[in-house]
Amino acid sequence: MQIGLNKYLHEIKDTLWLILLQGLNYLIPLFIWPYLMVTLGADGFGRISFGLTVAQLLMLLVDFGFNWTATKIISQNKDNQQIIDYTFSTTMAAKLCLLACSAIILGGLMCMPKFAIYRWVLLIFFIMVLGNTFTYVWLYQGFGHIREVSIVTGVIKIMVLPLTFIFVHDMGDLWKAALILSIVHLISGVVMTIWTKHRRWVHWVAVGRKDILATCKNSFPIFLSNAVGSVYTLLFVFLLTYFASPVEVGKYAAVEKIIRAGCFCLLTPIIQSFYPKISQMAIGSKQEACRLITKIIMVIIPILGVFGGLLFFASDWLMQLLGKDYEGTQVIFRILAFVPIFIAMGGVTGQLGLLAIGNEQDKKYFSRVYVFSAFFALAGILALSQGLNAILTAWLLFAVELITMLVMCTLYYKRIVIAE
């Protein structure tokens, strides 16, 4: 048993470090979000949630799946400086092009009359997109130094986010709240750019349009799966904003943020730490890689089960804590309490299974799962659009995450486990 643990000692240490750091990263917002929910009210928090949702969608576009494809290339070619430099240069050139595209999309949204009340919030949150472009998560993850990124972002959050309590006191301070949330990413981007230059891991090399297009083509299946997957995560808030009032958006977003914070505080560190390791193991022994995934699942499920139980049985208390503007959210807490288990199972079998171990065909299957889920989600939203509210959106999220998990687990078993 001790020998088995020693094989993954680096990844276990990284995971524990990241859980600690992600815990800080999520713990601070867990204090900030309730404060904003109460101080700004459901209306103001709904506007913040919409601006943040648009920023996250644009970050999704700029990332374009590079956190998986570039990470895998770097982790499998650590001793080949030529490949590393080429991967770094093409990835960053592609991200800069996509950043320009995201600015154009933002301008289009700001010109739409429907979103007129959100214009200043949208503009401020674009700072977040800009900063996130230069955090180099994919580079540090590929080299197995992901904890450095987490340390930087964690320290900056600890320093900056508490300013919310000092400067945000009512609805009139909405723009200050958006700026504080965004400036964390900008400072992180500046610090990581300086630190990356200091490490001298990579060097810029000349790349052309064909190189950039090839890089984007390689990452497109991952981007597609992330993009369509966002239909029932980020876009649920976006579409709820369109069909319902900011108050309904605030209620749904409040619960969803708490649910996802608890889930990804555990899931993200594990996937970030073990993805490079499993990618390397898949070259020599897929069977050993599958056994490691099984062990990871056995650790994650009981923890998230306890988390879900606490959310379910403490739902009334949580609703009272948020205040009278959030009356009815106890129902949403109960609906979504165990959704983190669905997300974790789909994430581990999909990202660590189909992506890290699988081939190009498995990557396409991974994308198709989210395409299917996205169509199901969109059909549900359109069918319920006339009476769409926070509770109906929560039930829809529950159904989509459950279906996604079942399909992803089935594909992992058939394509990876049985095939091996």
C-alpha positions in Angstrom: 0.0 0.0 0.0 2.9 2.4 0.9 4.6 1.6 -2.4 1.4 2.3 -4.3 1.1 5.7 -2.6 4.7 6.5 -3.3 4.1 6.2 -7.0 1.6 9.1 -6.8 3.4 11.0 -4.1 3.9 14.1 -6.2 0.3 14.2 -7.4 -1.0 13.5 -3.9 1.0 16.4 -2.5 -0.1 18.7 -5.4 -3.7 17.6 -4.7 -3.5 18.4 -1.0 -1.8 21.7 -1.7 -4.4 22.6 -4.3 -7.3 21.5 -2.1 -5.9 23.8 0.6 -5.4 26.7 -1.8 -8.6 26.1 -3.7 -10.3 25.9 -0.3 -9.0 29.4 0.4 -9.9 30.5 -3.2 -13.5 29.3 -2.6 -13.8 30.0 1.1 -13.2 33.7 0.6 -15.9 34.0 -2.2 -18.2 32.0 0.1 -18.0 34.9 2.5 -18.1 37.5 -0.3 -21.1 36.0 -2.2 -23.5 36.0 0.8 -22.4 39.6 1.6 -23.1 40.7 -1.9 -26.4 38.8 -2.0 -27.6 40.6 1.1 -26.0 44.0 0.4 -27.0 44.3 -3.3 -30.3 42.3 -3.0 -31.5 39.8 -5.4 -31.7 42.5 -8.2 -28.2 43.7 -7.8 -26.7 40.2 -7.3 -28.6 39.1 -10.4 -26.8 41.8 -12.4 -23.4 40.8 -11.0 -24.2 37.2 -11.8 -25.1 38.1 -15.4 -21.9 40.1 -15.9 -19.8 37.3 -14.4 -21.5 34.7 -16.6 -20.7 36.7 -19.8 -17.1 37.0 -18.6 -16.8 33.3 -17.9 -18.3 32.5 -21.4 -15.7 34.8 -23.0 -12.9 33.2 -20.9 -14.2 29.9 -22.2 -13.7 31.2 -25.8 -10.2 32.5 -25.1 -9.1 29.2 -23.3 -10.5 27.2 -26.3 -9.7 23.9 -24.6 -5.9 24.6 -24.5 -5.9 23.7 -20.7 -6.3 20.1 -21.9 -4.6 19.8 -25.3 -1.6 22.1 -24.6 -1.2 20.5 -21.1 -1.1 17.0 -22.5 1.5 17.9 -25.2 3.8 19.6 -22.7 3.4 16.8 -20.1 4.4 14.2 -22.7 7.3 16.2 -24.1 9.0 17.8 -21.1 12.5 17.0 -22.4 11.9 18.4 -25.9 12.4 22.2 -25.7 11.6 22.7 -29.4 8.1 21.2 -29.0 7.5 23.1 -25.7 8.5 26.4 -27.3 6.3 25.8 -30.4 3.3 24.7 -28.2 3.7 27.8 -26.0 4.0 30.2 -29.0 1.1 28.8 -31.0 -1.1 28.6 -27.9 -0.5 32.2 -26.8 -0.9 33.5 -30.4 -4.2 31.7 -30.7 -5.4 33.0 -27.3 -4.5 36.6 -28.3 -6.6 36.2 -31.5 -9.5 34.8 -29.5 -9.2 37.6 -27.0 -9.7 40.1 -29.8 -12.8 38.1 -30.9 -14.2 38.1 -27.4 -13.9 42.0 -27.3 -16.0 42.2 -30.5 -18.6 39.8 -29.0 -18.8 41.9 -25.9 -19.3 45.1 -28.0 -22.2 43.4 -29.7 -23.9 42.4 -26.4 -23.5 45.9 -25.1 -25.3 47.3 -28.1 -28.4 45.1 -27.5 -31.3 47.1 -25.9 -32.3 44.1 -23.8 -28.9 44.2 -22.0 -28.7 48.0 -21.6 -28.9 47.9 -17.8 -25.9 45.6 -17.7 -23.5 47.6 -20.0 -21.2 49.0 -17.3 -21.1 45.7 -15.5 -20.2 43.9 -18.7 -17.4 46.3 -19.5 -15.9 46.1 -16.1 -16.0 42.2 -16.1 -14.0 42.2 -19.3 -11.0 43.0 -17.2 -11.4 39.5 -15.8 -11.2 38.0 -19.3 -8.0 40.0 -20.1 -6.2 38.9 -16.9 -7.2 35.3 -17.3 -5.6 35.2 -20.7 -2.1 35.5 -19.1 -2.3 33.1 -16.2 -0.7 30.2 -18.1 -2.6 27.5 -16.3 -2.0 25.0 -19.1 1.8 25.6 -19.1 2.2 25.1 -15.3 -0.1 22.2 -15.3 1.9 20.5 -18.1 5.1 21.0 -16.1 3.5 19.7 -13.0 3.8 23.0 -11.2 0.1 23.9 -11.0 0.4 24.7 -7.3 2.4 27.9 -8.2 -0.6 29.3 -10.1 -2.9 28.5 -7.2 -0.6 30.1 -4.7 -0.5 33.3 -6.7 -4.2 33.5 -7.3 -5.0 32.4 -3.7 -2.7 35.1 -2.2 -4.1 37.8 -4.5 -7.7 36.8 -3.6 -6.9 37.0 0.1 -5.5 40.5 -0.4 -8.0 41.9 -2.8 -11.5 40.4 -2.3 -11.9 41.5 1.4 -11.9 45.1 0.0 -15.5 44.2 -0.9 -16.5 44.7 2.8 -14.9 48.1 2.8 -16.1 49.6 -0.4 -19.5 47.9 -1.2 -22.4 48.9 1.0 -25.5 49.2 -1.2 -26.9 48.9 -4.7 -25.0 52.1 -5.7 -21.7 50.3 -5.2 -22.5 47.6 -7.8 -19.7 48.8 -10.1 -17.2 48.6 -7.2 -18.1 45.0 -6.5 -17.6 44.1 -10.2 -14.3 45.9 -10.3 -12.9 44.1 -7.2 -14.0 40.7 -8.5 -12.3 41.5 -11.9 -9.1 43.0 -10.6 -8.1 39.8 -9.0 -7.7 38.2 -12.4 -5.8 41.2 -13.9 -3.3 41.2 -11.0 -2.9 37.4 -11.3 -2.2 37.7 -15.0 0.5 40.4 -14.5 2.2 38.5 -11.7 2.2 35.2 -13.6 3.5 36.8 -16.8 6.5 38.2 -14.8 7.0 34.9 -13.0 6.9 32.9 -16.2 9.5 35.2 -17.8 11.6 34.7 -14.7 11.4 30.9 -14.9 12.7 30.9 -18.5 10.9 27.6 -19.3 9.8 28.8 -22.7 10.9 31.0 -25.6 8.8 32.7 -28.2 9.3 31.3 -31.7 7.9 32.5 -35.0 4.5 31.1 -35.8 2.2 31.7 -38.8 -1.5 31.6 -39.4 -1.4 27.9 -40.4 0.2 27.1 -37.0 -2.4 29.0 -35.1 -5.3 27.4 -37.1 -3.7 23.9 -36.5 -3.6 24.6 -32.8 -7.2 25.7 -32.7 -8.3 22.7 -34.8 -6.6 20.3 -32.3 -8.4 22.0 -29.4 -11.7 22.5 -31.1 -13.4 19.2 -29.9 -12.6 20.2 -26.3 -13.7 23.8 -26.8 -16.9 22.5 -28.4 -17.6 20.2 -25.4 -16.9 23.0 -23.0 -18.9 25.5 -25.0 -22.0 23.4 -25.3 -21.6 22.1 -21.7 -21.9 25.8 -20.7 -25.4 25.8 -22.1 -26.6 24.3 -18.9 -24.1 26.0 -16.5 -23.2 29.5 -17.5 -25.9 29.9 -20.1 -28.6 28.9 -17.7 -28.0 32.2 -16.0 -27.7 34.0 -19.3 -31.0 32.7 -20.6 -32.7 33.1 -17.2 -31.7 36.7 -17.4 -33.5 37.0 -20.8 -36.7 35.3 -19.8 -37.0 36.2 -16.1 -36.3 39.1 -13.7 -33.0 39.9 -12.1 -34.5 38.7 -8.8 -35.0 35.2 -10.2 -31.5 35.2 -11.6 -30.2 36.2 -8.2 -32.0 33.4 -6.4 -30.8 30.7 -8.8 -27.3 32.1 -9.1 -26.9 32.3 -5.3 -27.6 28.6 -4.8 -25.7 27.5 -7.9 -22.5 29.3 -6.9 -22.6 27.7 -3.4 -23.2 24.2 -4.9 -20.4 24.6 -7.5 -17.9 26.1 -5.0 -18.2 23.1 -2.8 -17.9 20.7 -5.7 -15.0 22.3 -7.5 -13.0 23.0 -4.4 -12.4 19.2 -4.3 -12.8 18.2 -8.0 -10.6 20.9 -9.7 -7.4 20.2 -7.6 -7.7 16.4 -8.2 -8.2 16.8 -12.0 -5.4 19.4 -12.3 -2.9 17.3 -10.4 -3.6 13.9 -11.9 -4.4 14.8 -15.5 -0.7 15.1 -16.5 0.2 11.9 -14.6 -2.6 9.8 -16.1 -1.7 11.2 -19.6 1.8 9.8 -19.1 0.6 6.5 -17.6 -1.7 6.0 -20.6 1.3 5.7 -22.9 2.7 2.7 -20.9 -0.3 1.1 -19.2 -3.9 2.1 -19.7 -4.9 -0.5 -17.2 -2.9 1.1 -14.4 -4.3 4.5 -15.4 -7.9 3.1 -15.1 -7.1 1.7 -11.6 -5.9 5.1 -10.5 -9.2 6.7 -11.8 -11.2 4.1 -9.8 -9.3 5.1 -6.6 -10.0 8.8 -7.3 -13.7 8.1 -7.7 -13.7 6.1 -4.4 -12.3 9.2 -2.6 -14.5 11.8 -4.2 -18.0 10.3 -4.0 -18.2 9.9 -0.2 -17.0 13.4 0.4 -19.4 15.0 -2.0 -22.2 12.8 -0.6 -21.6 14.3 2.9 -21.5 17.8 1.3 -24.8 17.1 -0.4 -26.5 15.8 2.7 -25.5 19.0 4.6 -26.9 21.2 1.9 -30.1 19.2 1.8 -30.8 19.2 5.5 -29.5 22.8 6.2 -31.5 24.3 3.3 -33.9 26.2 5.5 -31.1 27.7 7.6 -29.2 28.7 4.5 -32.2 30.5 3.1 -32.7 32.4 6.3 -29.0 33.4 6.2 -29.3 34.9 2.8 -32.3 37.1 3.8 -35.9 37.7 2.8 -35.0 38.5 -0.9 -34.1 34.9 -1.3 -37.3 33.3 0.0 -37.9 30.0 -1.7 -34.2 29.2 -2.3 -34.4 26.3 0.2 -36.2 24.3 -2.5 -33.4 25.0 -5.0 -30.8 23.9 -2.4 -32.7 20.6 -2.0 -33.0 20.0 -5.7 -29.3 20.7 -6.4 -27.8 19.2 -3.2 -26.5 16.0 -4.8 -25.7 17.4 -8.3 -22.0 17.8 -7.3 -21.8 13.9 -7.4 -23.1 13.9 -11.0 -20.6 16.6 -12.0 -17.7 14.8 -10.3 -18.4 11.5 -11.9 -18.9 13.0 -15.3 -15.7 15.1 -14.9 -13.5 12.3 -13.7 -14.6 9.7 -16.3 -14.6 12.3 -19.1 -11.5 14.4 -18.5 -9.3 11.9 -16.8 -10.7 8.9 -18.7 -11.7 9.8 -22.3 -9.4 12.8 -22.6 -6.2 11.8 -20.7 -6.3 8.1 -21.7 -8.3 8.1 -24.9 -7.4 8.8 -28.5 -8.7 11.3 -31.0 -11.9 9.4 -31.5 -12.5 9.3 -27.7 -12.0 13.1 -27.7 -14.8 13.4 -30.3 -17.1 11.2 -28.2 -16.4 13.4 -25.2 -17.5 16.4 -27.2 -20.7 14.7 -28.5 -21.8 14.0 -24.9 -22.0 17.7 -24.2 -23.5 18.4 -27.6 -26.3 16.0 -26.8 -26.7 17.5 -23.3 -26.8 21.0 -24.7 -29.6 20.2 -27.1 -31.5 18.6 -24.2 -31.0 21.7 -22.1 -31.9 24.2 -24.8 -35.1 22.2 -25.6 -36.0 22.3 -21.9 -35.4 26.0 -21.6 -37.4 26.8 -24.7 -40.3 24.6 -23.6 -40.4 26.3 -20.2 -39.5 29.8 -21.4 -42.9 31.3 -20.8 -42.9 30.4 -17.1 -39.2 30.0 -16.5 -38.1 30.7 -13.0 -35.3 29.7 -10.6 -36.9 26.5 -9.4 -37.7 25.2 -12.9 -34.1 26.1 -14.0 -32.8 24.1 -11.0 -34.8 21.0 -12.0 -33.5 21.3 -15.5 -29.9 21.5 -14.3 -30.5 18.4 -12.2 -31.8 16.4 -15.2 -29.1 17.5 -17.6 -26.2 16.8 -15.1 -27.7 13.4 -14.4 -28.0 12.4 -18.0 -24.5 13.8 -18.8 -23.0 11.7 -16.0 -24.7 8.5 -17.1 -23.6 8.9 -20.7 -20.1 9.9 -19.9 -19.6 6.9 -17.5 -21.0 4.5 -20.0 -18.6 5.8 -22.7 -15.7 5.6 -20.4 -16.5 2.0 -19.5 -17.0 0.8 -23.1 -14.3 2.9 -24.8 -11.5 2.7 -22.1 -12.1 0.1 -19.5 -13.5 -2.8 -21.6 -11.3 -1.9 -24.6 -8.3 -2.3 -22.5 
